Amino acid sequence: MHFFYELKEEQMEIYEKESVHYPPHIHKSMECIYVTSGTLELGVGRTLCHMETGDFGIVFPNVIHHYQVFSREESRALYFLAPPSFAGFYLEQLQTCQPKNPVLPAALVHPDIPYALERLRELADLGEGQQQEALGKAFTQIILARAFPCLTLQKRGEQPGQDIVYDMVAYMAEHYTEEEMSLTRMAQDLGYSPFALSRVFSHTFHTNFNRYLNELRLNQALSLMQDADASVTDLAMNAGFTSMRTFNRVFQERFHMPPREYRKRMTGKADTAEK
């Protein structure tokens, strides 16, 4: 599983996983979310939408979004990311519009949508190929054909302060694994004052720079855990953490267990460093 920002231009990606808090981020792909159990909060721009089991959400390309989970019960969802080229007839709308409300309640979700998502997941298991790509585009357009009539689309418009938010999210996405990443460096590179960036973290993201950075790195480390051959130390370093102490602390705060125990439960294998 690739981290969202590293999705290749013409590659689709789909997987079902436990939903967790995910900080504001952005990518060039369209993203669909289908809640399979529990509840989920989908934040798009400054709008926070509640999602129940069976609800379907869609995030258009290059739109800042995030996830939150408030329930103590496990929440799972099917996440589908596709490059804009998969949209076919709907490409222009994806690029120039945005839904007034990006979530369809279960009662409005056409059966073709979960059916197409399941077929896309089967295709992903088969690997890449011309036939898989053609079918991927076809099922993507079926999803859009069933979802768009139920969405109220409006032209995209810039909101006050949106440029700095976009610049920050995009910059963090590109540099979060770098050891020398800092608020001061980002301010210098983007041409904003550190104070202005700190205000965005506080008032828009409701966090601070270090916590946001650690969230990005932690989510990357979680995706790297799919590789059973890499040690926990290696995946933490590859995600950008500069010390295992910080990684263990951040991991413990979210999952209330050490990363090696979590990985053993997830994969059924002990960390290679322990062997």
C-alpha positions, 0 to 999 in steps of 0.5 A, a space after each residue: 500500500 502506497 502512502 496517498 501522496 506517492 500515488 502514481 499518476 495512472 495507478 489506482 489503489 483500493 483497500 479496506 482498513 480500519 479507519 483512524 484519525 488522518 490529518 489534513 492532506 491532499 493528492 491529485 487522485 479522486 478518493 471514494 470512501 465506503 463505510 463498511 462498519 462503524 462511523 467516520 467523520 470526513 472533513 472536506 475543506 472546512 466541512 465535517 461530514 458524519 458517515 454511518 455504515 453503508 454511507 458513501 463519500 467522494 473527495 475530488 482531486 486537489 481538495 484538502 480533506 481529513 478523517 476523524 473517528 470519535 466512536 470507541 467501536 471499530 470503524 472500517 471503510 473501503 478506500 478507493 483512489 483513482 487518477 482523474 484520467 479514469 473519470 472519462 466523461 466526468 473529468 471536467 466536473 471533477 476538475 472544476 466542481 466540488 460537491 456541496 455535500 460529499 457524502 451520500 447516506 446509505 439509502 441513496 447509495 445505488 447498489 452498483 456503487 458497492 458492487 463496482 468497488 468490490 470488482 475494483 478490489 478484485 482487479 487490484 489483486 490481479 496486478 497491473 495490465 491493459 485489461 485491468 486498467 480498462 476495467 478499472 476505468 469502466 468501474 470508476 465511471 459506473 461509480 461516478 454515473 451513479 453518484 453524480 446525480 445524487 450530488 449537488 455540484 458547485 463551481 470551485 471557488 477560492 476561500 480566504 486563506 485557502 492559498 496558505 493552507 494548500 501550500 502548507 499541506 502540499 509542502 508537508 506532503 512532499 517533505 515530511 520524511 526529511 530529517 531536516 523538516 522544520 517549521 522554520 524551514 517551511 516558512 522560509 521555503 514558502 515565503 510565510 512567517 513562522 507565526 502565520 503558519 503556526 496560526 493555521 496549524 492551531 486554528 485550521 488544523 487544531 494541532 501544532 506543527 510537530 503533532 501534524 508532522 508526527 501524524 504524517 510520519 506515523 501513517 506512513 509507518 503504518 502503511 510500511 508495516 504491510 512489508 513483513 520483511 522490514 524491521 520496525 526500526 527501519 520502517 520508522 526511519 523510512 517514515 521520517 522519524 529521527 528517533 525510536 523514542 519519538 516513534 514509540 511515544 507517538 504510536 503508544 498515544 494512538 494505539 495504546 500498545 507498542 508498535 511491535 505488539 501491534 504489528 504482531 497482531 496485524 501480521 501474525 509475525 514477530 518483528 525481524 529485529 526480535 528474531 
